[in-house]
Amino acid sequence: KRRTQMERWYVMTLLALVCFSLGSFLGKVASFKDISYRVYFFEGVGTLTVFTTFVVWNRNAIFNNFSVNYPALLMGLSWGIGTILFIIALKYAKLSVLVPLSAVYPALTVILALIFLGEKLGPREMAGVAFAVVSAALLAK
């Protein structure tokens, strides 16, 4: 059972990677033909479509013993603001630089997890974070 669960998260992670890659590429294509604000509007319509479908599909689990999850709400606000900033940057930056540079956010997330969650890193994980930071430095102007 443990192997099946690990394979499930791995497949979902790879599918998320494909979705994020396709989304970033399509965002750049959209920025060629429209203003950033309208690109975000249509990105929001797409997100709202996925959100609505998700809520309808899972409504019993979501609304059973409902209470507000403030960290999740702040997560959504953070991702939303980040998405707006990313879409605006798409208009001005090369996709080949913007995407790898913006994808270094996990290194900052790791630092936050170390400080606030008390997580520990092994040598291989520390090297991975270091490489991410170095890659950002190489891409930065």
C-alpha positions in Angstrom: 0.0 0.0 0.0 2.8 2.4 0.8 4.4 2.0 -2.6 1.0 2.7 -4.3 0.6 5.9 -2.3 4.1 7.0 -3.2 3.4 6.3 -6.9 0.2 8.2 -6.7 1.8 11.4 -5.3 4.6 11.1 -7.9 2.2 10.8 -10.8 0.1 13.7 -9.5 3.3 15.8 -9.1 4.3 15.0 -12.7 0.9 15.9 -14.0 1.0 19.2 -12.0 4.4 19.9 -13.5 2.9 19.4 -17.0 -0.1 21.7 -16.1 2.2 24.4 -14.7 4.5 24.2 -17.7 1.6 24.4 -20.2 0.1 27.2 -18.2 3.2 29.3 -18.2 3.7 28.7 -21.9 0.1 29.6 -22.8 0.4 32.7 -20.5 3.3 34.0 -22.6 1.4 33.2 -25.9 -1.6 35.1 -24.5 0.6 38.1 -23.5 1.6 38.5 -27.1 -1.9 39.2 -28.2 -3.5 41.1 -25.2 -2.8 43.3 -22.2 -1.7 41.7 -18.9 -5.0 42.5 -17.1 -7.1 40.8 -19.7 -4.8 37.8 -19.7 -5.3 37.6 -15.9 -9.0 38.0 -16.3 -9.2 34.9 -18.6 -6.7 33.0 -16.4 -9.1 33.8 -13.6 -12.1 32.5 -15.6 -10.2 29.3 -16.2 -9.3 29.0 -12.5 -12.9 29.7 -11.5 -14.1 27.0 -13.8 -11.8 24.5 -12.2 -12.6 25.8 -8.7 -16.4 25.5 -9.2 -16.1 22.0 -10.6 -14.0 21.0 -7.7 -16.4 22.5 -5.1 -19.5 20.9 -6.7 -17.7 17.5 -7.0 -16.5 17.6 -3.3 -19.2 19.7 -1.7 -20.1 17.1 1.0 -16.5 16.8 2.2 -15.9 20.5 2.1 -19.0 21.7 3.9 -19.2 18.9 6.5 -18.2 20.6 9.9 -17.2 23.7 8.0 -14.8 26.2 9.5 -12.5 28.8 8.0 -8.9 27.7 7.4 -7.0 30.9 7.5 -3.6 29.6 6.4 -5.4 28.1 3.3 -7.1 31.4 2.6 -3.8 33.3 2.9 -2.3 30.6 0.6 -4.9 31.5 -2.0 -4.3 35.2 -1.7 -0.5 34.7 -2.0 -0.9 32.5 -5.1 -3.4 35.0 -6.6 -1.1 38.0 -6.1 1.9 36.0 -7.3 -0.1 35.0 -10.4 -0.9 38.6 -11.2 2.7 39.6 -10.8 3.9 36.7 -12.9 1.4 37.5 -15.7 2.5 41.1 -15.8 6.2 40.0 -15.9 5.3 37.7 -18.8 4.8 40.8 -21.0 8.3 42.1 -20.4 10.6 39.1 -19.8 11.8 36.2 -21.8 9.9 33.0 -20.8 13.2 31.1 -20.8 14.4 33.4 -18.0 11.2 34.2 -16.1 10.0 30.6 -15.6 13.2 29.2 -14.1 13.7 32.4 -12.0 10.2 32.3 -10.6 10.5 28.5 -10.0 13.1 29.1 -7.3 10.3 29.9 -4.9 10.6 26.4 -3.4 14.0 27.4 -2.0 12.4 30.2 0.0 9.6 27.8 1.0 12.3 25.4 2.4 13.9 28.2 4.4 10.5 29.0 5.9 9.9 25.4 6.7 13.3 25.2 8.4 12.7 28.3 10.5 9.0 27.9 11.4 8.2 24.2 11.1 11.5 22.9 12.4 12.0 20.6 9.4 15.5 19.2 8.8 17.4 18.7 5.6 19.8 16.0 4.6 23.0 16.7 2.6 21.3 15.8 -0.7 18.4 18.1 0.0 20.7 21.0 1.1 22.6 20.6 -2.2 19.3 20.7 -4.1 18.3 24.0 -2.4 21.8 25.4 -3.0 21.7 24.6 -6.7 18.3 26.3 -6.9 19.6 29.4 -5.3 22.7 29.3 -7.6 20.5 28.9 -10.7 18.5 32.0 -9.6 21.7 34.0 -9.2 22.8 32.9 -12.7 19.5 34.0 -14.2 19.2 37.3 -12.4 20.4 40.4 -14.2 
